Amino acid sequence: MSELSITTTQNVKINFISASIGERLGAYFIDAGIKIGYMLIVYFIFFYWLKIGILMDGIDGWSERAIMLFFAVPLMFYSLAFESVFEGQSIGKILLKIKVVKIDGYQAGFGDYLIRWFFGIIDFFIPPFYGLVALITAISSKKTQRFGDMAAGTAVITLKNNINISHTILEDIGTAYVPTYPLVIKLSDNDMRIIKETFKKAVIKNDFEIIGKLVAKIESVTGIKNQSGNNSDFIRVILKDYNFYTQNM
């Protein structure tokens, strides 16, 4: 699995984990199993029990093809219908907890699902490959995209809980925590996310210049003055204070 970084139109960077080849194959085979189940039900109800095949013997070719097309429509539009209704998920994707998203930060829409579905003809149904195109392009793509994803500007991500507290704006604070800077509420969740991510990277690199600039920016925006004398400690307190006030408002 690889990390998929999406920058939204508000310039907010969101990191997802691309669905693995195994997850995508698993969802594909679950959906294929559902389609096979549908075909078996249609056969036993309409052709075995109701004997519709016998009735079709006396009709013209065009009518016979129209009836067969009627039964085939759910198979043809299965993925398009489910992904449109369930916002990027078929039944297989729901069970495997993966989802189609736009790589530009927007929610994928019907047009995107339609493009994925259309190019699925190339990915899955060109003889003699039958799915090999999709497998090769997904394996070779950094974002695990099949050809249809590339055409639609989409990717498939995992929705499994791979996030811990260090990846969010949350900080561990005890019930007895006493905040220091009430003016921290002037900042937004997005501000705090940027502060935390920037601070973490600066600490790893021992980049004290960036930490100093971060402190100066916080002070100018909020009116808070660093009372600790240590820039790193100040930012840690800011993060905890923000969590204290937002969790108790």
PAMARZA-840061 format. One record per residue: residue number from 0; x, y, z of N, C-alpha, C in turn. Coordinates in steps of 0.05 Angstrom, whole numbers, plus 5000, padded with zeros to 4 digits. Example, Ala and Ser with C-alpha at 12.3 -4.5 7.8 and 13.67 -1.06 7.14 Angstrom:
<nubas>
{0, {5264, 4886, 5156}, {5246, 4910, 5156}, {5264, 4934, 5156}}
{1, {5257, 4955, 5142}, {5273, 4979, 5143}, {5258, 5001, 5157}}
</nubas>
This chain:
<nubas>
{0, {5017, 4976, 5000}, {5000, 5000, 5000}, {5017, 5025, 5000}}
{1, {5008, 5046, 4987}, {5023, 5071, 4986}, {5006, 5093, 4995}}
{2, {5019, 5115, 5004}, {5004, 5138, 5014}, {4996, 5155, 4991}}
{3, {4971, 5164, 4991}, {4960, 5181, 4971}, {4954, 5208, 4983}}
{4, {4969, 5229, 4974}, {4966, 5256, 4984}, {4948, 5272, 4966}}
{5, {4926, 5282, 4977}, {4907, 5298, 4962}, {4907, 5327, 4973}}
{6, {4911, 5346, 4956}, {4910, 5374, 4963}, {4883, 5385, 4954}}
{7, {4867, 5393, 4972}, {4840, 5403, 4965}, {4841, 5431, 4954}}
{8, {4819, 5441, 4944}, {4817, 5467, 4933}, {4822, 5489, 4954}}
{9, {4820, 5481, 4979}, {4826, 5500, 5001}, {4855, 5498, 5010}}
{10, {4871, 5484, 4993}, {4900, 5480, 4999}, {4905, 5465, 5025}}
{11, {4886, 5447, 5032}, {4889, 5430, 5055}, {4899, 5403, 5045}}
{12, {4922, 5394, 5055}, {4932, 5368, 5046}, {4921, 5346, 5064}}
{13, {4909, 5326, 5050}, {4897, 5303, 5064}, {4912, 5278, 5055}}
{14, {4921, 5262, 5073}, {4935, 5237, 5066}, {4917, 5213, 5070}}
{15, {4915, 5197, 5049}, {4901, 5172, 5050}, {4920, 5149, 5044}}
{16, {4911, 5125, 5049}, {4926, 5102, 5041}, {4912, 5089, 5017}}
{17, {4926, 5086, 4995}, {4914, 5073, 4972}, {4907, 5044, 4979}}
{18, {4884, 5035, 4968}, {4877, 5007, 4972}, {4897, 4990, 4959}}
{19, {4904, 4967, 4971}, {4923, 4949, 4960}, {4912, 4933, 4937}}
{20, {4929, 4921, 4922}, {4920, 4904, 4899}, {4903, 4882, 4910}}
{21, {4910, 4870, 4933}, {4895, 4849, 4945}, {4867, 4858, 4953}}
{22, {4864, 4882, 4964}, {4838, 4892, 4971}, {4821, 4897, 4946}}
{23, {4833, 4908, 4926}, {4818, 4913, 4901}, {4809, 4887, 4888}}
{24, {4827, 4867, 4888}, {4820, 4841, 4876}, {4798, 4828, 4893}}
{25, {4800, 4830, 4919}, {4780, 4819, 4937}, {4753, 4830, 4931}}
{26, {4751, 4857, 4929}, {4726, 4870, 4923}, {4716, 4862, 4895}}
{27, {4734, 4860, 4876}, {4726, 4852, 4849}, {4714, 4824, 4849}}
{28, {4726, 4805, 4864}, {4716, 4778, 4864}, {4690, 4775, 4880}}
{29, {4687, 4792, 4900}, {4661, 4792, 4915}, {4639, 4802, 4896}}
{30, {4644, 4824, 4882}, {4624, 4834, 4863}, {4619, 4813, 4841}}
{31, {4640, 4800, 4832}, {4636, 4779, 4811}, {4619, 4757, 4822}}
{32, {4623, 4749, 4847}, {4606, 4729, 4859}, {4577, 4737, 4861}}
{33, {4572, 4762, 4867}, {4545, 4772, 4868}, {4532, 4771, 4840}}
{34, {4548, 4778, 4820}, {4537, 4776, 4792}, {4531, 4747, 4784}}
{35, {4548, 4729, 4792}, {4543, 4701, 4786}, {4518, 4691, 4800}}
{36, {4515, 4700, 4826}, {4491, 4693, 4841}, {4466, 4704, 4827}}
{37, {4468, 4728, 4817}, {4445, 4740, 4802}, {4438, 4723, 4778}}
{38, {4459, 4715, 4763}, {4454, 4699, 4738}, {4441, 4672, 4745}}
{39, {4450, 4660, 4767}, {4438, 4634, 4776}, {4409, 4637, 4784}}
{40, {4403, 4659, 4798}, {4375, 4664, 4806}, {4358, 4668, 4782}}
{41, {4367, 4685, 4763}, {4352, 4689, 4738}, {4348, 4663, 4723}}
{42, {4368, 4647, 4721}, {4365, 4621, 4707}, {4344, 4603, 4720}}
{43, {4347, 4599, 4746}, {4329, 4581, 4760}, {4300, 4591, 4760}}
{44, {4296, 4617, 4764}, {4269, 4628, 4765}, {4256, 4630, 4738}}
{45, {4270, 4642, 4719}, {4258, 4648, 4693}, {4261, 4626, 4672}}
{46, {4284, 4613, 4672}, {4289, 4594, 4651}, {4284, 4565, 4660}}
{47, {4288, 4559, 4686}, {4283, 4532, 4695}, {4255, 4528, 4706}}
{48, {4246, 4548, 4722}, {4220, 4545, 4735}, {4197, 4555, 4717}}
{49, {4200, 4580, 4707}, {4179, 4591, 4690}, {4181, 4583, 4661}}
{50, {4203, 4570, 4654}, {4207, 4559, 4626}, {4205, 4581, 4605}}
{51, {4217, 4605, 4611}, {4216, 4627, 4592}, {4231, 4621, 4567}}
{52, {4251, 4602, 4569}, {4266, 4595, 4546}, {4249, 4582, 4524}}
{53, {4229, 4566, 4533}, {4210, 4553, 4514}, {4193, 4574, 4500}}
{54, {4184, 4594, 4515}, {4168, 4616, 4504}, {4184, 4632, 4484}}
{55, {4210, 4634, 4488}, {4227, 4650, 4470}, {4231, 4636, 4443}}
{56, {4226, 4610, 4442}, {4230, 4595, 4417}, {4211, 4605, 4395}}
{57, {4188, 4616, 4403}, {4169, 4624, 4382}, {4169, 4654, 4375}}
{58, {4190, 4668, 4384}, {4191, 4697, 4378}, {4214, 4703, 4359}}
{59, {4214, 4727, 4348}, {4234, 4734, 4329}, {4261, 4741, 4343}}
{60, {4282, 4742, 4327}, {4309, 4746, 4339}, {4312, 4772, 4354}}
{61, {4300, 4794, 4344}, {4302, 4820, 4357}, {4289, 4819, 4385}}
{62, {4266, 4807, 4387}, {4252, 4804, 4412}, {4267, 4787, 4432}}
{63, {4279, 4766, 4421}, {4295, 4748, 4439}, {4319, 4763, 4450}}
{64, {4333, 4779, 4433}, {4356, 4794, 4442}, {4347, 4816, 4462}}
{65, {4324, 4827, 4458}, {4314, 4848, 4477}, {4309, 4836, 4504}}
{66, {4298, 4812, 4505}, {4293, 4799, 4531}, {4319, 4792, 4545}}
{67, {4339, 4782, 4530}, {4365, 4775, 4541}, {4379, 4801, 4551}}
{68, {4376, 4822, 4536}, {4388, 4848, 4544}, {4375, 4858, 4570}}
{69, {4349, 4853, 4573}, {4335, 4861, 4597}, {4347, 4848, 4622}}
{70, {4353, 4822, 4620}, {4365, 4808, 4642}, {4395, 4815, 4646}}
{71, {4408, 4825, 4625}, {4436, 4831, 4627}, {4442, 4859, 4637}}
{72, {4422, 4877, 4636}, {4426, 4905, 4645}, {4437, 4907, 4673}}
{73, {4426, 4893, 4693}, {4437, 4895, 4720}, {4467, 4887, 4721}}
{74, {4475, 4867, 4705}, {4503, 4860, 4704}, {4520, 4881, 4691}}
{75, {4510, 4893, 4670}, {4525, 4913, 4655}, {4530, 4938, 4672}}
{76, {4509, 4947, 4687}, {4511, 4972, 4701}, {4514, 4969, 4731}}
{77, {4522, 4945, 4740}, {4525, 4939, 4768}, {4543, 4959, 4782}}
{78, {4568, 4961, 4773}, {4587, 4978, 4787}, {4580, 5008, 4785}}
{79, {4570, 5016, 4762}, {4563, 5044, 4758}, {4540, 5052, 4777}}
{80, {4520, 5034, 4779}, {4497, 5040, 4795}, {4504, 5041, 4825}}
{81, {4519, 5022, 4835}, {4526, 5021, 4863}, {4545, 5043, 4871}}
{82, {4565, 5048, 4854}, {4584, 5070, 4861}, {4571, 5097, 4861}}
{83, {4551, 5101, 4843}, {4537, 5126, 4842}, {4519, 5130, 4867}}
{84, {4506, 5108, 4875}, {4487, 5110, 4898}, {4502, 5111, 4924}}
{85, {4523, 5095, 4927}, {4537, 5092, 4952}, {4564, 5108, 4953}}
{86, {4565, 5128, 4935}, {4588, 5148, 4935}, {4615, 5134, 4934}}
{87, {4618, 5118, 4913}, {4644, 5106, 4907}, {4648, 5078, 4917}}
{88, {4627, 5065, 4925}, {4629, 5038, 4935}, {4609, 5019, 4923}}
{89, {4619, 4996, 4914}, {4602, 4973, 4907}, {4599, 4956, 4932}}
{90, {4584, 4934, 4930}, {4581, 4917, 4953}, {4608, 4906, 4962}}
{91, {4624, 4898, 4942}, {4651, 4888, 4948}, {4668, 4908, 4962}}
{92, {4667, 4933, 4952}, {4683, 4955, 4964}, {4673, 4961, 4993}}
{93, {4647, 4960, 4997}, {4636, 4964, 5024}, {4646, 4943, 5043}}
{94, {4646, 4918, 5035}, {4655, 4896, 5052}, {4685, 4897, 5058}}
{95, {4700, 4906, 5038}, {4729, 4908, 5041}, {4738, 4935, 5052}}
{96, {4719, 4953, 5056}, {4724, 4980, 5066}, {4743, 4996, 5049}}
{97, {4737, 4997, 5023}, {4753, 5014, 5005}, {4733, 5031, 4989}}
{98, {4743, 5053, 4977}, {4725, 5072, 4965}, {4738, 5087, 4943}}
{99, {4723, 5095, 4922}, {4733, 5112, 4900}, {4731, 5141, 4908}}
{100, {4753, 5156, 4905}, {4754, 5185, 4910}, {4767, 5199, 4887}}
{101, {4762, 5225, 4885}, {4776, 5242, 4866}, {4804, 5249, 4877}}
{102, {4823, 5250, 4860}, {4850, 5257, 4869}, {4855, 5287, 4872}}
{103, {4834, 5303, 4865}, {4837, 5332, 4869}, {4822, 5342, 4893}}
{104, {4812, 5323, 4910}, {4800, 5331, 4935}, {4769, 5333, 4933}}
{105, {4758, 5333, 4910}, {4729, 5334, 4907}, {4717, 5306, 4912}}
{106, {4691, 5305, 4920}, {4676, 5280, 4920}, {4672, 5271, 4891}}
{107, {4678, 5246, 4885}, {4673, 5236, 4858}, {4643, 5237, 4852}}
{108, {4637, 5244, 4827}, {4609, 5246, 4820}, {4601, 5226, 4798}}
{109, {4577, 5227, 4789}, {4567, 5208, 4770}, {4584, 5207, 4744}}
{110, {4592, 5231, 4735}, {4609, 5232, 4711}, {4635, 5217, 4715}}
{111, {4647, 5218, 4738}, {4672, 5204, 4744}, {4667, 5174, 4744}}
{112, {4645, 5166, 4757}, {4639, 5137, 4758}, {4633, 5127, 4730}}
{113, {4620, 5144, 4714}, {4614, 5136, 4686}, {4639, 5131, 4670}}
{114, {4659, 5149, 4673}, {4684, 5146, 4659}, {4698, 5121, 4668}}
{115, {4699, 5116, 4694}, {4711, 5091, 4704}, {4697, 5067, 4693}}
{116, {4671, 5067, 4692}, {4655, 5045, 4682}, {4661, 5041, 4652}}
{117, {4661, 5062, 4636}, {4666, 5060, 4608}, {4693, 5049, 4602}}
{118, {4714, 5059, 4615}, {4741, 5049, 4610}, {4745, 5022, 4623}}
{119, {4726, 5013, 4639}, {4727, 4986, 4649}, {4726, 4965, 4627}}
{120, {4715, 4973, 4604}, {4714, 4956, 4580}, {4742, 4949, 4572}}
{121, {4760, 4969, 4573}, {4788, 4965, 4566}, {4802, 4949, 4588}}
{122, {4796, 4956, 4613}, {4809, 4944, 4636}, {4803, 4914, 4639}}
{123, {4778, 4907, 4633}, {4769, 4880, 4640}, {4759, 4862, 4617}}
{124, {4751, 4874, 4595}, {4736, 4858, 4575}, {4749, 4856, 4548}}
{125, {4773, 4866, 4544}, {4786, 4863, 4518}, {4799, 4836, 4516}}
{126, {4791, 4819, 4497}, {4803, 4792, 4495}, {4831, 4795, 4482}}
{127, {4850, 4778, 4489}, {4847, 4755, 4507}, {4856, 4762, 4535}}
{128, {4857, 4787, 4542}, {4869, 4795, 4568}, {4850, 4792, 4592}}
{129, {4826, 4803, 4589}, {4805, 4800, 4609}, {4814, 4807, 4637}}
{130, {4820, 4832, 4642}, {4828, 4840, 4669}, {4858, 4844, 4672}}
{131, {4874, 4834, 4654}, {4903, 4836, 4657}, {4912, 4865, 4654}}
{132, {4898, 4881, 4637}, {4904, 4909, 4633}, {4901, 4924, 4660}}
{133, {4878, 4919, 4673}, {4873, 4932, 4699}, {4894, 4924, 4720}}
{134, {4901, 4899, 4721}, {4921, 4889, 4740}, {4948, 4901, 4735}}
{135, {4957, 4902, 4710}, {4983, 4913, 4704}, {4985, 4943, 4710}}
{136, {4964, 4958, 4702}, {4964, 4987, 4706}, {4963, 4993, 4736}}
{137, {4947, 4978, 4751}, {4945, 4983, 4780}, {4971, 4977, 4794}}
{138, {4985, 4955, 4786}, {5010, 4948, 4799}, {5032, 4968, 4792}}
{139, {5032, 4978, 4768}, {5053, 4997, 4759}, {5048, 5026, 4768}}
{140, {5023, 5032, 4776}, {5016, 5059, 4784}, {5023, 5064, 4813}}
{141, {5034, 5088, 4819}, {5041, 5095, 4846}, {5016, 5098, 4864}}
{142, {4994, 5104, 4851}, {4969, 5108, 4866}, {4950, 5084, 4863}}
{143, {4961, 5062, 4853}, {4946, 5037, 4849}, {4921, 5042, 4832}}
{144, {4925, 5057, 4810}, {4903, 5064, 4793}, {4901, 5046, 4769}}
{145, {4878, 5036, 4762}, {4874, 5022, 4737}, {4870, 5043, 4716}}
{146, {4868, 5034, 4691}, {4865, 5053, 4668}, {4841, 5071, 4672}}
{147, {4819, 5060, 4681}, {4794, 5075, 4685}, {4798, 5097, 4706}}
{148, {4813, 5091, 4727}, {4819, 5111, 4747}, {4835, 5135, 4736}}
{149, {4855, 5128, 4720}, {4872, 5148, 4708}, {4855, 5167, 4690}}
{150, {4837, 5155, 4674}, {4820, 5170, 4656}, {4801, 5188, 4672}}
{151, {4791, 5178, 4694}, {4771, 5193, 4710}, {4783, 5212, 4731}}
{152, {4810, 5209, 4735}, {4823, 5225, 4756}, {4815, 5216, 4784}}
{153, {4811, 5190, 4787}, {4803, 5179, 4813}, {4824, 5159, 4823}}
{154, {4821, 5151, 4848}, {4837, 5131, 4860}, {4820, 5116, 4880}}
{155, {4828, 5092, 4888}, {4814, 5076, 4908}, {4830, 5076, 4933}}
{156, {4817, 5085, 4955}, {4831, 5086, 4981}, {4819, 5066, 5001}}
{157, {4834, 5060, 5021}, {4824, 5043, 5043}, {4811, 5061, 5064}}
{158, {4789, 5051, 5075}, {4776, 5066, 5097}, {4781, 5053, 5124}}
{159, {4799, 5034, 5124}, {4806, 5021, 5150}, {4820, 5041, 5168}}
{160, {4816, 5037, 5194}, {4827, 5056, 5213}, {4857, 5053, 5216}}
{161, {4872, 5067, 5199}, {4901, 5067, 5201}, {4912, 5092, 5214}}
{162, {4894, 5107, 5226}, {4902, 5133, 5237}, {4902, 5132, 5268}}
{163, {4924, 5141, 5280}, {4925, 5143, 5309}, {4926, 5173, 5317}}
{164, {4927, 5178, 5342}, {4925, 5205, 5351}, {4947, 5224, 5341}}
{165, {4970, 5212, 5334}, {4992, 5229, 5324}, {4986, 5239, 5296}}
{166, {4966, 5228, 5282}, {4960, 5237, 5255}, {4937, 5257, 5255}}
{167, {4927, 5265, 5278}, {4905, 5283, 5280}, {4913, 5308, 5296}}
{168, {4894, 5327, 5299}, {4899, 5350, 5314}, {4897, 5345, 5344}}
{169, {4888, 5321, 5352}, {4883, 5314, 5380}, {4909, 5311, 5395}}
{170, {4909, 5318, 5420}, {4931, 5314, 5438}, {4921, 5300, 5464}}
{171, {4938, 5284, 5475}, {4931, 5270, 5500}, {4932, 5291, 5523}}
{172, {4910, 5296, 5535}, {4909, 5314, 5559}, {4893, 5300, 5580}}
{173, {4902, 5302, 5604}, {4888, 5289, 5627}, {4864, 5305, 5636}}
{174, {4848, 5294, 5653}, {4824, 5308, 5663}, {4831, 5331, 5681}}
{175, {4855, 5330, 5692}, {4864, 5352, 5710}, {4880, 5374, 5696}}
{176, {4880, 5373, 5670}, {4896, 5392, 5654}, {4886, 5421, 5658}}
{177, {4904, 5439, 5662}, {4898, 5468, 5666}, {4909, 5483, 5642}}
{178, {4893, 5496, 5626}, {4903, 5510, 5602}, {4917, 5536, 5610}}
{179, {4933, 5546, 5591}, {4949, 5570, 5596}, {4940, 5593, 5579}}
{180, {4932, 5587, 5554}, {4927, 5608, 5534}, {4898, 5607, 5523}}
{181, {4879, 5621, 5536}, {4851, 5621, 5526}, {4848, 5631, 5498}}
{182, {4866, 5650, 5489}, {4863, 5661, 5463}, {4869, 5641, 5440}}
{183, {4877, 5617, 5448}, {4882, 5597, 5427}, {4858, 5590, 5411}}
{184, {4834, 5596, 5421}, {4809, 5590, 5407}, {4805, 5607, 5382}}
{185, {4823, 5627, 5378}, {4822, 5643, 5354}, {4831, 5626, 5330}}
{186, {4845, 5604, 5335}, {4855, 5587, 5314}, {4833, 5567, 5306}}
{187, {4835, 5556, 5282}, {4816, 5537, 5272}, {4828, 5509, 5272}}
{188, {4811, 5489, 5267}, {4821, 5461, 5266}, {4842, 5459, 5244}}
{189, {4838, 5472, 5221}, {4857, 5471, 5200}, {4883, 5484, 5208}}
{190, {4882, 5507, 5223}, {4906, 5520, 5233}, {4922, 5500, 5250}}
{191, {4907, 5487, 5268}, {4921, 5469, 5287}, {4933, 5445, 5273}}
{192, {4919, 5435, 5252}, {4930, 5413, 5237}, {4957, 5421, 5223}}
{193, {4957, 5445, 5212}, {4981, 5455, 5199}, {5004, 5459, 5220}}
{194, {4996, 5470, 5242}, {5016, 5475, 5264}, {5028, 5449, 5273}}
{195, {5011, 5429, 5278}, {5021, 5404, 5289}, {5039, 5390, 5268}}
{196, {5030, 5389, 5243}, {5046, 5375, 5223}, {5073, 5389, 5218}}
{197, {5072, 5416, 5217}, {5097, 5431, 5213}, {5116, 5428, 5236}}
{198, {5105, 5428, 5261}, {5121, 5425, 5285}, {5134, 5398, 5286}}
{199, {5119, 5377, 5280}, {5129, 5350, 5280}, {5153, 5347, 5261}}
{200, {5149, 5357, 5237}, {5171, 5355, 5217}, {5195, 5371, 5225}}
{201, {5191, 5395, 5237}, {5213, 5412, 5246}, {5229, 5399, 5269}}
{202, {5214, 5386, 5287}, {5228, 5372, 5309}, {5245, 5349, 5299}}
{203, {5235, 5334, 5280}, {5250, 5312, 5269}, {5276, 5321, 5256}}
{204, {5274, 5344, 5243}, {5298, 5355, 5229}, {5314, 5374, 5246}}
{205, {5305, 5378, 5272}, {5319, 5398, 5289}, {5320, 5425, 5276}}
{206, {5298, 5433, 5262}, {5297, 5458, 5248}, {5285, 5479, 5267}}
{207, {5303, 5491, 5283}, {5294, 5511, 5303}, {5285, 5537, 5291}}
{208, {5294, 5542, 5266}, {5286, 5567, 5253}, {5256, 5565, 5245}}
{209, {5248, 5542, 5235}, {5220, 5538, 5228}, {5202, 5539, 5253}}
{210, {5212, 5527, 5275}, {5196, 5528, 5300}, {5193, 5556, 5309}}
{211, {5215, 5572, 5307}, {5213, 5601, 5315}, {5194, 5616, 5298}}
{212, {5193, 5611, 5272}, {5174, 5625, 5254}, {5146, 5616, 5260}}
{213, {5142, 5591, 5268}, {5116, 5581, 5274}, {5106, 5595, 5300}}
{214, {5123, 5598, 5319}, {5116, 5612, 5344}, {5108, 5641, 5338}}
{215, {5124, 5654, 5321}, {5119, 5682, 5314}, {5092, 5685, 5300}}
{216, {5085, 5666, 5283}, {5060, 5667, 5269}, {5036, 5663, 5288}}
{217, {5039, 5644, 5307}, {5018, 5639, 5327}, {5014, 5664, 5343}}
{218, {5035, 5677, 5351}, {5033, 5701, 5368}, {5019, 5724, 5353}}
{219, {5026, 5727, 5327}, {5015, 5749, 5311}, {4985, 5745, 5306}}
{220, {4977, 5720, 5302}, {4949, 5714, 5295}, {4931, 5715, 5320}}
{221, {4941, 5705, 5342}, {4924, 5703, 5366}, {4928, 5725, 5387}}
{222, {4951, 5738, 5386}, {4957, 5758, 5407}, {4969, 5745, 5431}}
{223, {4974, 5719, 5431}, {4986, 5705, 5453}, {5016, 5711, 5454}}
{224, {5028, 5713, 5478}, {5056, 5716, 5481}, {5068, 5691, 5494}}
{225, {5090, 5682, 5483}, {5103, 5658, 5494}, {5113, 5663, 5522}}
{226, {5101, 5650, 5542}, {5109, 5654, 5570}, {5128, 5633, 5579}}
{227, {5134, 5613, 5563}, {5150, 5591, 5573}, {5180, 5596, 5569}}
{228, {5187, 5613, 5549}, {5215, 5617, 5543}, {5227, 5596, 5525}}
{229, {5211, 5575, 5519}, {5221, 5554, 5501}, {5200, 5551, 5479}}
{230, {5209, 5554, 5454}, {5190, 5553, 5432}, {5176, 5527, 5429}}
{231, {5191, 5505, 5432}, {5179, 5478, 5428}, {5158, 5473, 5450}}
{232, {5165, 5480, 5475}, {5146, 5476, 5497}, {5121, 5493, 5492}}
{233, {5125, 5517, 5482}, {5102, 5535, 5477}, {5083, 5523, 5457}}
{234, {5093, 5512, 5435}, {5075, 5499, 5415}, {5061, 5475, 5426}}
{235, {5075, 5459, 5443}, {5062, 5436, 5455}, {5039, 5445, 5473}}
{236, {5042, 5467, 5487}, {5021, 5477, 5505}, {4998, 5487, 5488}}
{237, {5004, 5501, 5466}, {4984, 5511, 5448}, {4966, 5488, 5437}}
{238, {4979, 5467, 5429}, {4964, 5443, 5419}, {4946, 5432, 5440}}
{239, {4956, 5429, 5465}, {4940, 5418, 5486}, {4918, 5437, 5495}}
{240, {4924, 5463, 5496}, {4903, 5482, 5503}, {4880, 5482, 5483}}
{241, {4887, 5481, 5458}, {4866, 5481, 5437}, {4848, 5457, 5441}}
{242, {4860, 5434, 5446}, {4844, 5410, 5450}, {4827, 5413, 5476}}
{243, {4837, 5425, 5496}, {4822, 5429, 5521}, {4797, 5446, 5516}}
{244, {4801, 5469, 5503}, {4779, 5487, 5499}, {4758, 5476, 5479}}
{245, {4767, 5464, 5457}, {4749, 5454, 5437}, {4733, 5429, 5447}}
{246, {4746, 5413, 5464}, {4732, 5389, 5474}, {4713, 5396, 5497}}
{247, {4716, 5419, 5509}, {4699, 5426, 5532}, {4680, 5449, 5526}}
{248, {4678, 5457, 5501}, {4659, 5479, 5494}, {4631, 5468, 5488}}
</nubas>
